[in-house]
């Protein structure tokens, strides 16, 4: 319960926008490179 609330509030808003943008460009470039 404490781990979900702590990482979810601090890791959700930060990695959310950063993870969504790089996640789309990273997997796409990685797939072509691989």
PyMOL Python script that loads the backbone (N, CA, C, O; Angstrom):
from pymol import cmd

cmd.read_pdbstr("""\
ATOM      1  N   UNK A   1       0.841  -1.213   0.000  1.00  0.00           N
ATOM      2  CA  UNK A   1       0.000   0.000   0.000  1.00  0.00           C
ATOM      3  C   UNK A   1       0.875   1.262   0.000  1.00  0.00           C
ATOM      4  O   UNK A   1       0.628   2.181  -0.780  1.00  0.00           O
ATOM      5  N   UNK A   2       1.893   1.312   0.868  1.00  0.00           N
ATOM      6  CA  UNK A   2       2.767   2.506   0.940  1.00  0.00           C
ATOM      7  C   UNK A   2       3.611   2.648  -0.332  1.00  0.00           C
ATOM      8  O   UNK A   2       3.891   3.761  -0.775  1.00  0.00           O
ATOM      9  N   UNK A   3       4.004   1.541  -0.899  1.00  0.00           N
ATOM     10  CA  UNK A   3       4.841   1.586  -2.106  1.00  0.00           C
ATOM     11  C   UNK A   3       4.033   2.088  -3.306  1.00  0.00           C
ATOM     12  O   UNK A   3       4.551   2.787  -4.178  1.00  0.00           O
ATOM     13  N   UNK A   4       2.761   1.716  -3.325  1.00  0.00           N
ATOM     14  CA  UNK A   4       1.917   2.120  -4.462  1.00  0.00           C
ATOM     15  C   UNK A   4       1.591   3.615  -4.385  1.00  0.00           C
ATOM     16  O   UNK A   4       1.536   4.305  -5.403  1.00  0.00           O
ATOM     17  N   UNK A   5       1.381   4.091  -3.178  1.00  0.00           N
ATOM     18  CA  UNK A   5       1.016   5.514  -3.025  1.00  0.00           C
ATOM     19  C   UNK A   5       2.245   6.404  -3.244  1.00  0.00           C
ATOM     20  O   UNK A   5       2.146   7.455  -3.877  1.00  0.00           O
ATOM     21  N   UNK A   6       3.380   5.991  -2.730  1.00  0.00           N
ATOM     22  CA  UNK A   6       4.599   6.825  -2.832  1.00  0.00           C
ATOM     23  C   UNK A   6       5.103   6.884  -4.286  1.00  0.00           C
ATOM     24  O   UNK A   6       5.194   7.973  -4.852  1.00  0.00           O
ATOM     25  N   UNK A   7       5.424   5.762  -4.884  1.00  0.00           N
ATOM     26  CA  UNK A   7       5.946   5.720  -6.251  1.00  0.00           C
ATOM     27  C   UNK A   7       4.891   6.133  -7.274  1.00  0.00           C
ATOM     28  O   UNK A   7       5.216   6.666  -8.335  1.00  0.00           O
ATOM     29  N   UNK A   8       3.651   5.887  -6.951  1.00  0.00           N
ATOM     30  CA  UNK A   8       2.573   6.219  -7.916  1.00  0.00           C
ATOM     31  C   UNK A   8       2.408   7.730  -8.029  1.00  0.00           C
ATOM     32  O   UNK A   8       2.199   8.265  -9.118  1.00  0.00           O
ATOM     33  N   UNK A   9       2.506   8.413  -6.884  1.00  0.00           N
ATOM     34  CA  UNK A   9       2.298   9.880  -6.911  1.00  0.00           C
ATOM     35  C   UNK A   9       3.553  10.594  -7.439  1.00  0.00           C
ATOM     36  O   UNK A   9       3.443  11.589  -8.155  1.00  0.00           O
ATOM     37  N   UNK A  10       4.724  10.096  -7.093  1.00  0.00           N
ATOM     38  CA  UNK A  10       5.962  10.784  -7.509  1.00  0.00           C
ATOM     39  C   UNK A  10       6.484  10.178  -8.822  1.00  0.00           C
ATOM     40  O   UNK A  10       7.161  10.859  -9.593  1.00  0.00           O
ATOM     41  N   UNK A  11       6.180   8.935  -9.067  1.00  0.00           N
ATOM     42  CA  UNK A  11       6.710   8.276 -10.271  1.00  0.00           C
ATOM     43  C   UNK A  11       5.679   8.339 -11.409  1.00  0.00           C
ATOM     44  O   UNK A  11       6.038   8.174 -12.575  1.00  0.00           O
ATOM     45  N   UNK A  12       4.443   8.569 -11.086  1.00  0.00           N
ATOM     46  CA  UNK A  12       3.399   8.602 -12.136  1.00  0.00           C
ATOM     47  C   UNK A  12       3.417   9.918 -12.918  1.00  0.00           C
ATOM     48  O   UNK A  12       3.463   9.899 -14.148  1.00  0.00           O
ATOM     49  N   UNK A  13       3.381  11.034 -12.236  1.00  0.00           N
ATOM     50  CA  UNK A  13       3.349  12.342 -12.916  1.00  0.00           C
ATOM     51  C   UNK A  13       4.669  12.648 -13.624  1.00  0.00           C
ATOM     52  O   UNK A  13       4.675  13.316 -14.658  1.00  0.00           O
ATOM     53  N   UNK A  14       5.766  12.174 -13.086  1.00  0.00           N
ATOM     54  CA  UNK A  14       7.081  12.479 -13.704  1.00  0.00           C
ATOM     55  C   UNK A  14       7.382  11.522 -14.871  1.00  0.00           C
ATOM     56  O   UNK A  14       7.573  11.986 -15.995  1.00  0.00           O
ATOM     57  N   UNK A  15       7.428  10.242 -14.642  1.00  0.00           N
ATOM     58  CA  UNK A  15       7.733   9.263 -15.692  1.00  0.00           C
ATOM     59  C   UNK A  15       6.596   9.158 -16.711  1.00  0.00           C
ATOM     60  O   UNK A  15       6.813   8.721 -17.841  1.00  0.00           O
ATOM     61  N   UNK A  16       5.408   9.549 -16.321  1.00  0.00           N
ATOM     62  CA  UNK A  16       4.259   9.469 -17.240  1.00  0.00           C
ATOM     63  C   UNK A  16       4.521  10.247 -18.540  1.00  0.00           C
ATOM     64  O   UNK A  16       4.526   9.664 -19.624  1.00  0.00           O
ATOM     65  N   UNK A  17       4.733  11.544 -18.426  1.00  0.00           N
ATOM     66  CA  UNK A  17       4.968  12.380 -19.623  1.00  0.00           C
ATOM     67  C   UNK A  17       6.312  12.055 -20.274  1.00  0.00           C
ATOM     68  O   UNK A  17       6.425  12.059 -21.500  1.00  0.00           O
ATOM     69  N   UNK A  18       7.307  11.781 -19.475  1.00  0.00           N
ATOM     70  CA  UNK A  18       8.646  11.485 -20.021  1.00  0.00           C
ATOM     71  C   UNK A  18       8.683  10.068 -20.591  1.00  0.00           C
ATOM     72  O   UNK A  18       9.351   9.804 -21.591  1.00  0.00           O
ATOM     73  N   UNK A  19       7.966   9.177 -19.948  1.00  0.00           N
ATOM     74  CA  UNK A  19       7.998   7.767 -20.379  1.00  0.00           C
ATOM     75  C   UNK A  19       7.146   7.606 -21.648  1.00  0.00           C
ATOM     76  O   UNK A  19       7.463   6.789 -22.513  1.00  0.00           O
ATOM     77  N   UNK A  20       6.084   8.376 -21.749  1.00  0.00           N
ATOM     78  CA  UNK A  20       5.188   8.259 -22.908  1.00  0.00           C
ATOM     79  C   UNK A  20       5.890   8.765 -24.181  1.00  0.00           C
ATOM     80  O   UNK A  20       5.794   8.140 -25.237  1.00  0.00           O
ATOM     81  N   UNK A  21       6.577   9.873 -24.073  1.00  0.00           N
ATOM     82  CA  UNK A  21       7.239  10.430 -25.267  1.00  0.00           C
ATOM     83  C   UNK A  21       8.407   9.547 -25.727  1.00  0.00           C
ATOM     84  O   UNK A  21       8.441   9.131 -26.885  1.00  0.00           O
ATOM     85  N   UNK A  22       9.352   9.262 -24.848  1.00  0.00           N
ATOM     86  CA  UNK A  22      10.508   8.426 -25.199  1.00  0.00           C
ATOM     87  C   UNK A  22      10.095   6.978 -25.461  1.00  0.00           C
ATOM     88  O   UNK A  22      10.746   6.269 -26.229  1.00  0.00           O
ATOM     89  N   UNK A  23       9.028   6.554 -24.829  1.00  0.00           N
ATOM     90  CA  UNK A  23       8.577   5.158 -24.979  1.00  0.00           C
ATOM     91  C   UNK A  23       8.121   4.933 -26.426  1.00  0.00           C
ATOM     92  O   UNK A  23       8.315   3.853 -26.983  1.00  0.00           O
ATOM     93  N   UNK A  24       7.527   5.938 -27.013  1.00  0.00           N
ATOM     94  CA  UNK A  24       7.028   5.800 -28.395  1.00  0.00           C
ATOM     95  C   UNK A  24       8.184   5.916 -29.398  1.00  0.00           C
ATOM     96  O   UNK A  24       8.195   5.242 -30.428  1.00  0.00           O
ATOM     97  N   UNK A  25       9.140   6.771 -29.083  1.00  0.00           N
ATOM     98  CA  UNK A  25      10.260   6.982 -30.017  1.00  0.00           C
ATOM     99  C   UNK A  25      11.343   5.926 -29.776  1.00  0.00           C
ATOM    100  O   UNK A  25      12.033   5.515 -30.709  1.00  0.00           O
ATOM    101  N   UNK A  26      11.483   5.496 -28.538  1.00  0.00           N
ATOM    102  CA  UNK A  26      12.534   4.500 -28.227  1.00  0.00           C
ATOM    103  C   UNK A  26      12.192   3.131 -28.827  1.00  0.00           C
ATOM    104  O   UNK A  26      13.008   2.555 -29.547  1.00  0.00           O
ATOM    105  N   UNK A  27      11.012   2.614 -28.544  1.00  0.00           N
ATOM    106  CA  UNK A  27      10.634   1.284 -29.056  1.00  0.00           C
ATOM    107  C   UNK A  27      10.587   1.296 -30.590  1.00  0.00           C
ATOM    108  O   UNK A  27      10.902   0.287 -31.220  1.00  0.00           O
ATOM    109  N   UNK A  28      10.210   2.385 -31.175  1.00  0.00           N
ATOM    110  CA  UNK A  28      10.112   2.461 -32.648  1.00  0.00           C
ATOM    111  C   UNK A  28      11.527   2.440 -33.255  1.00  0.00           C
ATOM    112  O   UNK A  28      11.770   1.752 -34.247  1.00  0.00           O
ATOM    113  N   UNK A  29      12.430   3.180 -32.667  1.00  0.00           N
ATOM    114  CA  UNK A  29      13.807   3.232 -33.196  1.00  0.00           C
ATOM    115  C   UNK A  29      14.533   1.930 -32.868  1.00  0.00           C
ATOM    116  O   UNK A  29      15.335   1.427 -33.654  1.00  0.00           O
ATOM    117  N   UNK A  30      14.232   1.407 -31.702  1.00  0.00           N
ATOM    118  CA  UNK A  30      14.894   0.161 -31.267  1.00  0.00           C
ATOM    119  C   UNK A  30      14.455  -0.983 -32.192  1.00  0.00           C
ATOM    120  O   UNK A  30      15.256  -1.849 -32.544  1.00  0.00           O
ATOM    121  N   UNK A  31      13.201  -0.973 -32.572  1.00  0.00           N
ATOM    122  CA  UNK A  31      12.685  -2.054 -33.429  1.00  0.00           C
ATOM    123  C   UNK A  31      13.352  -1.984 -34.807  1.00  0.00           C
ATOM    124  O   UNK A  31      13.695  -3.014 -35.386  1.00  0.00           O
ATOM    125  N   UNK A  32      13.531  -0.777 -35.322  1.00  0.00           N
ATOM    126  CA  UNK A  32      14.144  -0.635 -36.651  1.00  0.00           C
ATOM    127  C   UNK A  32      15.630  -0.996 -36.588  1.00  0.00           C
ATOM    128  O   UNK A  32      16.172  -1.632 -37.492  1.00  0.00           O
ATOM    129  N   UNK A  33      16.267  -0.577 -35.505  1.00  0.00           N
ATOM    130  CA  UNK A  33      17.712  -0.838 -35.352  1.00  0.00           C
ATOM    131  C   UNK A  33      17.940  -2.341 -35.134  1.00  0.00           C
ATOM    132  O   UNK A  33      18.834  -2.945 -35.728  1.00  0.00           O
ATOM    133  N   UNK A  34      17.121  -2.911 -34.281  1.00  0.00           N
ATOM    134  CA  UNK A  34      17.283  -4.331 -33.967  1.00  0.00           C
ATOM    135  C   UNK A  34      16.980  -5.152 -35.218  1.00  0.00           C
ATOM    136  O   UNK A  34      17.055  -6.381 -35.184  1.00  0.00           O
TER     137      UNK A  34
END
""", "prot")
cmd.dss("prot")
cmd.show_as("cartoon", "prot")
cmd.util.cbc("prot")
cmd.orient("prot")
